[in-house]
Amino acid sequence: MEAKAVAKYTRIAPTKVRKVARAVKGMSAEDALNLLACMPQRSAKILGKVIRSAVANADQKPDIDVDSLSISNIIVNQGPSLKRFRARAMGRATRILKRTSHISVVLEER
């Protein structure tokens, strides 16, 4: 059995989240949460929330043992970008893209 959790429109660039997601993919859920608690990156806190949500979703299913869950897949896709601009010299402007992420976590029983 598997359990899923999805966080959409998270205001962090997907490349920053993927860097942390690669470190915890394949780990047990408990080990991953312990590792993410020690990481200094902002995306580690966000990813920890999504994993905790997936564990809570698995807890709602009566035939899943929560202690034997492991992360089978983490998918980080790019969401829509907020488009802003910054004033530059001689009346020009440059575009600033504030990127968003869609984060999906799939947990499986081992």
N, C-alpha and C positions, 0 to 999 in steps of 0.2 A: 504494500500500500504506500501511497505517497500523499504528501500535503504540500500546498502551495501558498505563497503570499506574494502580493504585488504592491509596489509603491510607485505611483505615477506622478509625473510632473515635479520631481524633486529638484530643487534649485542647486544643482551641482553638476559639473561637467562629467559626462560619462567616462572619459579617459581616466579621471581621478578615481572613480568608483571601481573601474575594471582592474586597476592596479592592486587594490585591496582585495577584490573578489578572487583574483587568481591565487592569493595566499591562503584562502580558507576553503577553496573548492575541494571536495573529496573528504574533508574532515568530518568528525562527528559534530553534531550540533553544539554539544556542551563545550568541546575543545575549541570550536570556532568562536563561540561567545567569549570564552576566557581570553583567547588571543586578541580578539577585537577590542576588548576592554583595555588592553595594554598598548594598543597602537595610538600614535599621536594624530593620525589623519582625521579630518572631519568626516570623511566618507566611512570610516570605521564605525562611528556612532550610528550613522544612518543605516548601514548594512546590518548592524547588530539589532536594530529595531525591527527590520524586515524579517530576520531570522527568528527573533522572538515571536513575531506574529505568526510565522509558519509553524512554530512549535505549538503555539496556542491553538491554531487551526487543527493540528494533528491530535491535540488533546481532546477535541470535541468528537472525534471518531472513536467508538468504543473498541475497535479491533486493532488499534495501533499502540505499540509500546513506545512511550515518549523517550525513554532512556536509550533506546537502540536506534535513534534517528541519526542519519548522516546527510550531508549536503551532496545531492547528486548533480545538481545543476544550478548555476547562477547566471542569469542573462541580464546584461546591462545594455539597453538600447537608448538612442538619443531621442529626446522628446522635442517639442517645439522650442525655438530660441526666442528670447525676448530681445527685441532690436532697440538699441539705444544709440545716441550719438554724443560725441565730444567735440566741442568747438576747437578749431585749429587756427593756424595763422592765415591771414589774408582772407578771412570770411569763409574758409572751407570748414568741412566737418568730416570726421572719420566715424565709421560705424563700429559699435561695440556689440558683440553678441553675447548675451547672458544665456548660457546653455542649460537645458534641463535634461533629466534622465528618467527612464522607466526601468525599475529594478524588479526582477522576478527571481524568487528563490524556490527551488523544489527540493523537498526533503524526502528521503526514502528510508525504509526500515532495513537494517542489516541483519 
